[in-house]
Amino acid sequence: MLRPDGVLEAAHGLGPEIEAAAPEIDRDRRLTPGLLDALHEHKLFRMLLPKPYGGLETPPPLFFKTISEVARHDGSTAWCLCQANGCAMAAAYLAPEIAEEMWGGDPAAVLAWGPGPAEARVVEGGYRADARIAFASGARHATWLGAHMPVVGGDGERQRMPDGSPLIRTFLMPASTIEIEDIWHTIGLRGTASDGYTLKDRFVPEAYTTVRDHEDWRQHEAPLYLFLSMNMYAMGFAGTALGIAQGVLDAFMALAQDKTPRLHKSRLADNDLVHYDTAQAVARIRSARAFVLSEVEDIWDGAQNAERLEIEDRVRIRLASTFAIHEAKTAADMLYDAAGASAIFAGADFERRFRDLHSVTQQLQGRKSHFRTVGAFLMGHPADTSVV
């Protein structure tokens, strides 16, 4: 049985297999069946799942490192693992018998979901749901699909939380009962299969719903679940960006030893400007990684004897993660430029990683507006809790 602290070792061991599968993953827009089997065998889809249901409850710093190591070989694989693990945290908020049904009896269980316009109406025994979901990363290999929806009561009024904000419930349904729509045609992260699905007057029993990331609904207590899924997505996708950038660096270091550019007399490895760019790229990747780890390790230590994460801690995760994503992009762009025409060919070590990394920065976790959110908080304004 894999130890909770063995996931990084497993990611290292699977590196060559992930690397070999990456071109097929990118071409077919799916994780390969063989790689999926290996990821399940090593419980990499269960890093953030509660232990009672076969999960590992992996500490956040180790989760970040593991996702980053996978991304070094393929960004889509890392993205799918991060997304599915964030979804698996919902098990801590479900009735134990439902969580056991979903994960305990199925070693290949995966939950996927995405955003989209949605609304649920209260009916006898549960809810009637209407939604149009997109960006459901991993939907093609998921066993369960979900959606997050505001709820309308029998009186026609939106249900609300105690603080007056809209009540958003998470609805979970067997993937076999939902038709996936092929809408994921993108320049990067193609293998995430982040497709969509539509729900029309879909009945969902009460037991298969919850309010995630809220302590009043939490059924399983452990320090890991003081972190919101948004916090784990932030650090995990930062790890994805940094891992992809490290893969670009690995490829560039190998290229620089052999390539003598046209009309030049020396190798890239002997070029003063290349020396400068390489050092800058390494500094950006390593410093951003160190920033994330320093913040996450400190917050994790504090969580061992805490009742909740303070908003200040969540803001720290947001800042470090956003910074890391953009430093990763800057570092990779420097190396891509230095590689010259060798980097532009389809199927080269650079091209897929370039597309994937630029796709990471376009996702919610990479928004530059997060810097404004953090800066406003540091200046004494209320935190925007929708993104921290």
HUDA-V499622 format. One record per residue. N is the residue number from 0. RES is the residue in three letters. SS is DSSP state (helix for helix, strand for strand, loop for the rest). PSI is psi as a letter, one per 40 degrees, with the letter a starting at -180 (* if undefined). Layout:
n->N res->RES ss->SS psi->PSI
n->N res->RES ss->SS psi->PSI
//
This chain:
n->0 res->MET ss->loop psi->h
n->1 res->LEU ss->loop psi->h
n->2 res->ARG ss->loop psi->i
n->3 res->PRO ss->helix psi->d
n->4 res->ASP ss->helix psi->e
n->5 res->GLY ss->helix psi->e
n->6 res->VAL ss->helix psi->d
n->7 res->LEU ss->helix psi->d
n->8 res->GLU ss->helix psi->d
n->9 res->ALA ss->helix psi->d
n->10 res->ALA ss->helix psi->d
n->11 res->HIS ss->helix psi->d
n->12 res->GLY ss->helix psi->d
n->13 res->LEU ss->helix psi->e
n->14 res->GLY ss->helix psi->d
n->15 res->PRO ss->helix psi->d
n->16 res->GLU ss->helix psi->d
n->17 res->ILE ss->helix psi->d
n->18 res->GLU ss->helix psi->d
n->19 res->ALA ss->helix psi->d
n->20 res->ALA ss->helix psi->e
n->21 res->ALA ss->helix psi->d
n->22 res->PRO ss->helix psi->d
n->23 res->GLU ss->helix psi->d
n->24 res->ILE ss->helix psi->d
n->25 res->ASP ss->helix psi->d
n->26 res->ARG ss->helix psi->d
n->27 res->ASP ss->helix psi->e
n->28 res->ARG ss->loop psi->f
n->29 res->ARG ss->loop psi->i
n->30 res->LEU ss->loop psi->i
n->31 res->THR ss->loop psi->i
n->32 res->PRO ss->helix psi->d
n->33 res->GLY ss->helix psi->d
n->34 res->LEU ss->helix psi->d
n->35 res->LEU ss->helix psi->d
n->36 res->ASP ss->helix psi->d
n->37 res->ALA ss->helix psi->d
n->38 res->LEU ss->helix psi->d
n->39 res->HIS ss->helix psi->d
n->40 res->GLU ss->helix psi->d
n->41 res->HIS ss->loop psi->e
n->42 res->LYS ss->loop psi->f
n->43 res->LEU ss->loop psi->e
n->44 res->PHE ss->loop psi->e
n->45 res->ARG ss->loop psi->e
n->46 res->MET ss->loop psi->d
n->47 res->LEU ss->loop psi->e
n->48 res->LEU ss->loop psi->i
n->49 res->PRO ss->loop psi->i
n->50 res->LYS ss->helix psi->d
n->51 res->PRO ss->helix psi->e
n->52 res->TYR ss->helix psi->f
n->53 res->GLY ss->loop psi->e
n->54 res->GLY ss->loop psi->i
n->55 res->LEU ss->loop psi->e
n->56 res->GLU ss->loop psi->f
n->57 res->THR ss->loop psi->h
n->58 res->PRO ss->loop psi->i
n->59 res->PRO ss->helix psi->d
n->60 res->PRO ss->helix psi->d
n->61 res->LEU ss->helix psi->d
n->62 res->PHE ss->helix psi->d
n->63 res->PHE ss->helix psi->d
n->64 res->LYS ss->helix psi->d
n->65 res->THR ss->helix psi->d
n->66 res->ILE ss->helix psi->d
n->67 res->SER ss->helix psi->d
n->68 res->GLU ss->helix psi->d
n->69 res->VAL ss->helix psi->d
n->70 res->ALA ss->helix psi->d
n->71 res->ARG ss->loop psi->d
n->72 res->HIS ss->loop psi->d
n->73 res->ASP ss->loop psi->h
n->74 res->GLY ss->helix psi->d
n->75 res->SER ss->helix psi->d
n->76 res->THR ss->helix psi->d
n->77 res->ALA ss->helix psi->d
n->78 res->TRP ss->helix psi->d
n->79 res->CYS ss->helix psi->d
n->80 res->LEU ss->helix psi->d
n->81 res->CYS ss->helix psi->d
n->82 res->GLN ss->helix psi->d
n->83 res->ALA ss->helix psi->d
n->84 res->ASN ss->helix psi->d
n->85 res->GLY ss->helix psi->d
n->86 res->CYS ss->helix psi->d
n->87 res->ALA ss->helix psi->d
n->88 res->MET ss->helix psi->d
n->89 res->ALA ss->helix psi->d
n->90 res->ALA ss->helix psi->d
n->91 res->ALA ss->helix psi->e
n->92 res->TYR ss->helix psi->e
n->93 res->LEU ss->loop psi->i
n->94 res->ALA ss->loop psi->h
n->95 res->PRO ss->helix psi->d
n->96 res->GLU ss->helix psi->d
n->97 res->ILE ss->helix psi->d
n->98 res->ALA ss->helix psi->d
n->99 res->GLU ss->helix psi->d
n->100 res->GLU ss->helix psi->d
n->101 res->MET ss->helix psi->d
n->102 res->TRP ss->helix psi->d
n->103 res->GLY ss->helix psi->d
n->104 res->GLY ss->loop psi->e
n->105 res->ASP ss->loop psi->h
n->106 res->PRO ss->loop psi->e
n->107 res->ALA ss->loop psi->e
n->108 res->ALA ss->loop psi->h
n->109 res->VAL ss->loop psi->h
n->110 res->LEU ss->strand psi->h
n->111 res->ALA ss->strand psi->i
n->112 res->TRP ss->strand psi->i
n->113 res->GLY ss->loop psi->i
n->114 res->PRO ss->loop psi->i
n->115 res->GLY ss->loop psi->i
n->116 res->PRO ss->loop psi->h
n->117 res->ALA ss->strand psi->i
n->118 res->GLU ss->strand psi->i
n->119 res->ALA ss->strand psi->i
n->120 res->ARG ss->strand psi->h
n->121 res->VAL ss->strand psi->h
n->122 res->VAL ss->strand psi->i
n->123 res->GLU ss->loop psi->h
n->124 res->GLY ss->loop psi->e
n->125 res->GLY ss->strand psi->b
n->126 res->TYR ss->strand psi->i
n->127 res->ARG ss->strand psi->h
n->128 res->ALA ss->strand psi->h
n->129 res->ASP ss->strand psi->h
n->130 res->ALA ss->strand psi->i
n->131 res->ARG ss->strand psi->h
n->132 res->ILE ss->strand psi->i
n->133 res->ALA ss->strand psi->i
n->134 res->PHE ss->strand psi->f
n->135 res->ALA ss->strand psi->g
n->136 res->SER ss->loop psi->h
n->137 res->GLY ss->loop psi->e
n->138 res->ALA ss->helix psi->d
n->139 res->ARG ss->helix psi->d
n->140 res->HIS ss->helix psi->e
n->141 res->ALA ss->loop psi->i
n->142 res->THR ss->loop psi->d
n->143 res->TRP ss->strand psi->i
n->144 res->LEU ss->strand psi->i
n->145 res->GLY ss->strand psi->i
n->146 res->ALA ss->strand psi->i
n->147 res->HIS ss->strand psi->h
n->148 res->MET ss->strand psi->i
n->149 res->PRO ss->strand psi->i
n->150 res->VAL ss->strand psi->h
n->151 res->VAL ss->strand psi->h
n->152 res->GLY ss->loop psi->i
n->153 res->GLY ss->loop psi->d
n->154 res->ASP ss->loop psi->e
n->155 res->GLY ss->loop psi->e
n->156 res->GLU ss->loop psi->i
n->157 res->ARG ss->strand psi->h
n->158 res->GLN ss->loop psi->i
n->159 res->ARG ss->strand psi->i
n->160 res->MET ss->loop psi->i
n->161 res->PRO ss->loop psi->d
n->162 res->ASP ss->loop psi->e
n->163 res->GLY ss->loop psi->e
n->164 res->SER ss->loop psi->i
n->165 res->PRO ss->strand psi->i
n->166 res->LEU ss->loop psi->h
n->167 res->ILE ss->strand psi->h
n->168 res->ARG ss->strand psi->i
n->169 res->THR ss->strand psi->h
n->170 res->PHE ss->strand psi->h
n->171 res->LEU ss->strand psi->h
n->172 res->MET ss->strand psi->i
n->173 res->PRO ss->strand psi->h
n->174 res->ALA ss->helix psi->d
n->175 res->SER ss->helix psi->e
n->176 res->THR ss->helix psi->e
n->177 res->ILE ss->loop psi->h
n->178 res->GLU ss->loop psi->h
n->179 res->ILE ss->loop psi->h
n->180 res->GLU ss->strand psi->h
n->181 res->ASP ss->loop psi->g
n->182 res->ILE ss->loop psi->e
n->183 res->TRP ss->loop psi->g
n->184 res->HIS ss->loop psi->g
n->185 res->THR ss->loop psi->i
n->186 res->ILE ss->loop psi->d
n->187 res->GLY ss->loop psi->i
n->188 res->LEU ss->loop psi->f
n->189 res->ARG ss->helix psi->d
n->190 res->GLY ss->helix psi->e
n->191 res->THR ss->helix psi->e
n->192 res->ALA ss->loop psi->f
n->193 res->SER ss->loop psi->g
n->194 res->ASP ss->strand psi->a
n->195 res->GLY ss->strand psi->i
n->196 res->TYR ss->strand psi->i
n->197 res->THR ss->strand psi->h
n->198 res->LEU ss->strand psi->h
n->199 res->LYS ss->strand psi->h
n->200 res->ASP ss->strand psi->f
n->201 res->ARG ss->strand psi->h
n->202 res->PHE ss->strand psi->h
n->203 res->VAL ss->strand psi->h
n->204 res->PRO ss->strand psi->i
n->205 res->GLU ss->helix psi->d
n->206 res->ALA ss->helix psi->d
n->207 res->TYR ss->helix psi->f
n->208 res->THR ss->strand psi->i
n->209 res->THR ss->strand psi->i
n->210 res->VAL ss->loop psi->h
n->211 res->ARG ss->loop psi->i
n->212 res->ASP ss->loop psi->f
n->213 res->HIS ss->loop psi->h
n->214 res->GLU ss->helix psi->d
n->215 res->ASP ss->helix psi->d
n->216 res->TRP ss->helix psi->e
n->217 res->ARG ss->loop psi->h
n->218 res->GLN ss->loop psi->d
n->219 res->HIS ss->loop psi->h
n->220 res->GLU ss->loop psi->h
n->221 res->ALA ss->loop psi->i
n->222 res->PRO ss->helix psi->d
n->223 res->LEU ss->helix psi->d
n->224 res->TYR ss->helix psi->e
n->225 res->LEU ss->helix psi->d
n->226 res->PHE ss->loop psi->h
n->227 res->LEU ss->loop psi->i
n->228 res->SER ss->helix psi->d
n->229 res->MET ss->helix psi->d
n->230 res->ASN ss->helix psi->d
n->231 res->MET ss->helix psi->d
n->232 res->TYR ss->helix psi->d
n->233 res->ALA ss->helix psi->d
n->234 res->MET ss->helix psi->d
n->235 res->GLY ss->helix psi->d
n->236 res->PHE ss->helix psi->d
n->237 res->ALA ss->helix psi->d
n->238 res->GLY ss->helix psi->d
n->239 res->THR ss->helix psi->d
n->240 res->ALA ss->helix psi->d
n->241 res->LEU ss->helix psi->d
n->242 res->GLY ss->helix psi->d
n->243 res->ILE ss->helix psi->d
n->244 res->ALA ss->helix psi->d
n->245 res->GLN ss->helix psi->d
n->246 res->GLY ss->helix psi->d
n->247 res->VAL ss->helix psi->d
n->248 res->LEU ss->helix psi->d
n->249 res->ASP ss->helix psi->d
n->250 res->ALA ss->helix psi->d
n->251 res->PHE ss->helix psi->d
n->252 res->MET ss->helix psi->d
n->253 res->ALA ss->helix psi->d
n->254 res->LEU ss->helix psi->d
n->255 res->ALA ss->helix psi->d
n->256 res->GLN ss->helix psi->d
n->257 res->ASP ss->helix psi->d
n->258 res->LYS ss->loop psi->h
n->259 res->THR ss->loop psi->h
n->260 res->PRO ss->loop psi->i
n->261 res->ARG ss->loop psi->h
n->262 res->LEU ss->loop psi->e
n->263 res->HIS ss->loop psi->i
n->264 res->LYS ss->loop psi->e
n->265 res->SER ss->loop psi->i
n->266 res->ARG ss->loop psi->i
n->267 res->LEU ss->helix psi->d
n->268 res->ALA ss->helix psi->e
n->269 res->ASP ss->helix psi->e
n->270 res->ASN ss->loop psi->h
n->271 res->ASP ss->helix psi->d
n->272 res->LEU ss->helix psi->d
n->273 res->VAL ss->helix psi->d
n->274 res->HIS ss->helix psi->d
n->275 res->TYR ss->helix psi->d
n->276 res->ASP ss->helix psi->d
n->277 res->THR ss->helix psi->d
n->278 res->ALA ss->helix psi->d
n->279 res->GLN ss->helix psi->d
n->280 res->ALA ss->helix psi->d
n->281 res->VAL ss->helix psi->d
n->282 res->ALA ss->helix psi->d
n->283 res->ARG ss->helix psi->d
n->284 res->ILE ss->helix psi->d
n->285 res->ARG ss->helix psi->d
n->286 res->SER ss->helix psi->d
n->287 res->ALA ss->helix psi->d
n->288 res->ARG ss->helix psi->d
n->289 res->ALA ss->helix psi->d
n->290 res->PHE ss->helix psi->d
n->291 res->VAL ss->helix psi->d
n->292 res->LEU ss->helix psi->d
n->293 res->SER ss->helix psi->d
n->294 res->GLU ss->helix psi->d
n->295 res->VAL ss->helix psi->d
n->296 res->GLU ss->helix psi->d
n->297 res->ASP ss->helix psi->d
n->298 res->ILE ss->helix psi->d
n->299 res->TRP ss->helix psi->d
n->300 res->ASP ss->helix psi->d
n->301 res->GLY ss->helix psi->d
n->302 res->ALA ss->helix psi->e
n->303 res->GLN ss->loop psi->d
n->304 res->ASN ss->loop psi->f
n->305 res->ALA ss->loop psi->i
n->306 res->GLU ss->loop psi->d
n->307 res->ARG ss->loop psi->i
n->308 res->LEU ss->loop psi->h
n->309 res->GLU ss->loop psi->i
n->310 res->ILE ss->helix psi->d
n->311 res->GLU ss->helix psi->d
n->312 res->ASP ss->helix psi->d
n->313 res->ARG ss->helix psi->d
n->314 res->VAL ss->helix psi->d
n->315 res->ARG ss->helix psi->d
n->316 res->ILE ss->helix psi->d
n->317 res->ARG ss->helix psi->d
n->318 res->LEU ss->helix psi->d
n->319 res->ALA ss->helix psi->d
n->320 res->SER ss->helix psi->d
n->321 res->THR ss->helix psi->d
n->322 res->PHE ss->helix psi->d
n->323 res->ALA ss->helix psi->d
n->324 res->ILE ss->helix psi->d
n->325 res->HIS ss->helix psi->d
n->326 res->GLU ss->helix psi->d
n->327 res->ALA ss->helix psi->d
n->328 res->LYS ss->helix psi->d
n->329 res->THR ss->helix psi->d
n->330 res->ALA ss->helix psi->d
n->331 res->ALA ss->helix psi->d
n->332 res->ASP ss->helix psi->d
n->333 res->MET ss->helix psi->d
n->334 res->LEU ss->helix psi->d
n->335 res->TYR ss->helix psi->d
n->336 res->ASP ss->helix psi->d
n->337 res->ALA ss->helix psi->d
n->338 res->ALA ss->helix psi->e
n->339 res->GLY ss->helix psi->a
n->340 res->ALA ss->helix psi->e
n->341 res->SER ss->helix psi->d
n->342 res->ALA ss->helix psi->e
n->343 res->ILE ss->loop psi->e
n->344 res->PHE ss->loop psi->h
n->345 res->ALA ss->loop psi->h
n->346 res->GLY ss->loop psi->e
n->347 res->ALA ss->loop psi->i
n->348 res->ASP ss->loop psi->d
n->349 res->PHE ss->loop psi->d
n->350 res->GLU ss->helix psi->d
n->351 res->ARG ss->helix psi->d
n->352 res->ARG ss->helix psi->d
n->353 res->PHE ss->helix psi->d
n->354 res->ARG ss->helix psi->d
n->355 res->ASP ss->helix psi->d
n->356 res->LEU ss->helix psi->d
n->357 res->HIS ss->helix psi->d
n->358 res->SER ss->helix psi->d
n->359 res->VAL ss->helix psi->d
n->360 res->THR ss->loop psi->e
n->361 res->GLN ss->loop psi->e
n->362 res->GLN ss->loop psi->i
n->363 res->LEU ss->helix psi->d
n->364 res->GLN ss->helix psi->d
n->365 res->GLY ss->helix psi->e
n->366 res->ARG ss->loop psi->h
n->367 res->LYS ss->loop psi->d
n->368 res->SER ss->helix psi->e
n->369 res->HIS ss->helix psi->d
n->370 res->PHE ss->helix psi->d
n->371 res->ARG ss->helix psi->d
n->372 res->THR ss->helix psi->d
n->373 res->VAL ss->helix psi->d
n->374 res->GLY ss->helix psi->d
n->375 res->ALA ss->helix psi->d
n->376 res->PHE ss->helix psi->d
n->377 res->LEU ss->helix psi->d
n->378 res->MET ss->loop psi->e
n->379 res->GLY ss->loop psi->e
n->380 res->HIS ss->loop psi->i
n->381 res->PRO ss->loop psi->i
n->382 res->ALA ss->loop psi->i
n->383 res->ASP ss->loop psi->g
n->384 res->THR ss->loop psi->e
n->385 res->SER ss->loop psi->e
n->386 res->VAL ss->loop psi->e
n->387 res->VAL ss->loop psi->*
//
